[in-house]
């Protein structure tokens, strides 16, 4: 599967998970605004149930690195792309202005602005650019330390590990739904 399609699946899953979290808290408007048009049809009418999400009919599942990225998103923002943190960190991955400057320096061009951190796609791109240059073997422990250097004091890596397990369960459920749908065709 090509990178754009994998990225689209990650964005879709991020939107679905954020929409579900908003619905559980009763915030349908926030879910609609933040999840965007790609997931608008999957937001339940109430927080007491609703339509099943439209799962992409694709048997491929996210790989370990993509699951890790999703865990970072859940840890950093609860999948909310509109979050602004106390250190002016923004978006689903809580990208800081320093992070954006470093990505642009690595690229040798000013491709990204800090406002781009509100875009799930651009946040993933910036994260992958940073990791490809600073962590070319995609070592998850190194990526956690690099993404949140002060996180060891607040148990950040444990939160990410717990969220990896959560995302793996979500991905397994998605794969099972896809398998059941294909069995019924």
Buried (B, 14 or more C-beta within 10 A) or exposed (E): EEEEEBBBBBBBBBBBBBBBBBBEEEBBEBBBEBBBEBBEEBBBEEBEEBEEBEBBEBEEBBEEEBBBBBBBBBBBBBBBBEBEEEEEBBBBBBBBBEBBEBBBEBEEEEBBEBEBBBBBBBBBBBBBBBBEEEBEEBEBEEBBBBBBEEBEEEEBBEBBBBBBEBBBEBBEEBBEBBEEEEEEE
